[in-house]
Amino acid sequence: MNLKQDYKAQAPLGYLIHEVARLMKRRFEDGASMQGITMPQWRALAHVSAHEGITQKALADAIDTDPMTISGILDRLEKRGLIERYVDPTDSRAKLARVTEAGVDVVRGARQVGLAMYEAALEGISPEERAAVVAVLARMRGNLIGQTAECEEA
């Protein structure tokens, strides 16, 4: 048995979670590209949409990327007229971001792409099965939050 097959046999849940996440990401990226947006741009735009006036530092932390990468992503979104950045009135060194009307349209379109992808992925799965999967995954996430490599070795 090769290493990949051994992993699948020992950890099918982890493997399936990874595969489903990878495929969902790929399907979303395919659809979002029709909106003219990349996954990193979408993540930033969606977060700015939900948290108007967020700082670049807070945005970088929220979507788990570095401030320089966020700066480039925001530059591209701003050039396309999807967001605008402005100086924080309480800290002139910080820049805040908000979504423009054009950005709101892209967010709506990308959300429709996401909803269609979710519905396709969940086809034939009952509401009860969906709820059970969500509950189990939420519990697994809760179990893993705060764990470190040292905790896992014990």
URMOGI-V519193 format. One record per residue. N is the residue number from 0. SS is DSSP state (H for helix, E for strand, C for the rest). PSI is psi in whole degrees, 0 to 359 (* if undefined). NEAR is the number of other ideal C-beta (glycine too) atoms within 10 Angstrom. Layout:
BEGIN
n:N ss:SS psi:PSI near:NEAR
n:N ss:SS psi:PSI near:NEAR
END
This chain:
BEGIN
n:0 ss:C psi:129 near:8
n:1 ss:C psi:169 near:7
n:2 ss:H psi:318 near:7
n:3 ss:H psi:315 near:9
n:4 ss:H psi:321 near:9
n:5 ss:H psi:317 near:10
n:6 ss:H psi:313 near:13
n:7 ss:H psi:320 near:15
n:8 ss:H psi:323 near:10
n:9 ss:H psi:333 near:9
n:10 ss:C psi:59 near:12
n:11 ss:H psi:326 near:10
n:12 ss:H psi:312 near:10
n:13 ss:H psi:318 near:12
n:14 ss:H psi:314 near:14
n:15 ss:H psi:320 near:11
n:16 ss:H psi:314 near:13
n:17 ss:H psi:313 near:11
n:18 ss:H psi:316 near:11
n:19 ss:H psi:316 near:12
n:20 ss:H psi:318 near:10
n:21 ss:H psi:314 near:10
n:22 ss:H psi:321 near:12
n:23 ss:H psi:317 near:15
n:24 ss:H psi:315 near:12
n:25 ss:H psi:315 near:12
n:26 ss:H psi:320 near:17
n:27 ss:H psi:315 near:18
n:28 ss:H psi:320 near:15
n:29 ss:H psi:313 near:11
n:30 ss:H psi:320 near:17
n:31 ss:H psi:332 near:20
n:32 ss:H psi:333 near:12
n:33 ss:C psi:337 near:10
n:34 ss:C psi:355 near:18
n:35 ss:C psi:32 near:12
n:36 ss:C psi:143 near:26
n:37 ss:C psi:167 near:14
n:38 ss:H psi:312 near:13
n:39 ss:H psi:322 near:15
n:40 ss:H psi:320 near:21
n:41 ss:H psi:314 near:22
n:42 ss:H psi:316 near:18
n:43 ss:H psi:313 near:28
n:44 ss:H psi:316 near:25
n:45 ss:H psi:319 near:19
n:46 ss:H psi:319 near:17
n:47 ss:H psi:321 near:27
n:48 ss:H psi:320 near:21
n:49 ss:H psi:341 near:11
n:50 ss:C psi:66 near:16
n:51 ss:C psi:137 near:10
n:52 ss:C psi:18 near:12
n:53 ss:E psi:145 near:20
n:54 ss:E psi:158 near:19
n:55 ss:H psi:322 near:20
n:56 ss:H psi:313 near:12
n:57 ss:H psi:322 near:16
n:58 ss:H psi:316 near:22
n:59 ss:H psi:315 near:20
n:60 ss:H psi:318 near:14
n:61 ss:H psi:324 near:16
n:62 ss:C psi:16 near:16
n:63 ss:C psi:55 near:7
n:64 ss:C psi:174 near:15
n:65 ss:C psi:157 near:9
n:66 ss:H psi:326 near:13
n:67 ss:H psi:320 near:10
n:68 ss:H psi:316 near:13
n:69 ss:H psi:319 near:24
n:70 ss:H psi:315 near:14
n:71 ss:H psi:318 near:11
n:72 ss:H psi:314 near:23
n:73 ss:H psi:324 near:23
n:74 ss:H psi:312 near:12
n:75 ss:H psi:319 near:15
n:76 ss:H psi:322 near:24
n:77 ss:H psi:318 near:15
n:78 ss:H psi:328 near:9
n:79 ss:C psi:355 near:16
n:80 ss:C psi:22 near:12
n:81 ss:C psi:335 near:25
n:82 ss:E psi:166 near:24
n:83 ss:E psi:145 near:15
n:84 ss:E psi:146 near:16
n:85 ss:E psi:159 near:10
n:86 ss:E psi:136 near:11
n:87 ss:E psi:122 near:12
n:88 ss:C psi:341 near:9
n:89 ss:C psi:350 near:7
n:90 ss:E psi:99 near:10
n:91 ss:E psi:346 near:8
n:92 ss:E psi:340 near:7
n:93 ss:E psi:146 near:13
n:94 ss:E psi:140 near:16
n:95 ss:E psi:160 near:21
n:96 ss:E psi:147 near:26
n:97 ss:E psi:156 near:15
n:98 ss:E psi:140 near:22
n:99 ss:C psi:175 near:15
n:100 ss:H psi:320 near:8
n:101 ss:H psi:323 near:12
n:102 ss:H psi:321 near:23
n:103 ss:H psi:320 near:13
n:104 ss:H psi:318 near:13
n:105 ss:H psi:319 near:25
n:106 ss:H psi:314 near:20
n:107 ss:H psi:313 near:12
n:108 ss:H psi:317 near:16
n:109 ss:H psi:324 near:22
n:110 ss:H psi:324 near:13
n:111 ss:H psi:320 near:12
n:112 ss:H psi:314 near:21
n:113 ss:H psi:315 near:17
n:114 ss:H psi:319 near:10
n:115 ss:H psi:320 near:13
n:116 ss:H psi:317 near:20
n:117 ss:H psi:316 near:14
n:118 ss:H psi:320 near:9
n:119 ss:H psi:318 near:10
n:120 ss:H psi:329 near:12
n:121 ss:C psi:7 near:13
n:122 ss:C psi:131 near:7
n:123 ss:C psi:5 near:5
n:124 ss:C psi:123 near:11
n:125 ss:C psi:159 near:9
n:126 ss:H psi:325 near:8
n:127 ss:H psi:317 near:8
n:128 ss:H psi:319 near:11
n:129 ss:H psi:314 near:12
n:130 ss:H psi:320 near:10
n:131 ss:H psi:317 near:12
n:132 ss:H psi:314 near:13
n:133 ss:H psi:316 near:10
n:134 ss:H psi:316 near:10
n:135 ss:H psi:314 near:11
n:136 ss:H psi:322 near:12
n:137 ss:H psi:320 near:10
n:138 ss:H psi:319 near:10
n:139 ss:H psi:316 near:13
n:140 ss:H psi:315 near:9
n:141 ss:H psi:321 near:9
n:142 ss:H psi:326 near:9
n:143 ss:H psi:336 near:10
n:144 ss:C psi:130 near:7
n:145 ss:C psi:349 near:7
n:146 ss:C psi:145 near:9
n:147 ss:C psi:173 near:7
n:148 ss:H psi:325 near:6
n:149 ss:H psi:321 near:7
n:150 ss:H psi:321 near:9
n:151 ss:H psi:332 near:8
n:152 ss:H psi:336 near:6
n:153 ss:C psi:* near:4
END
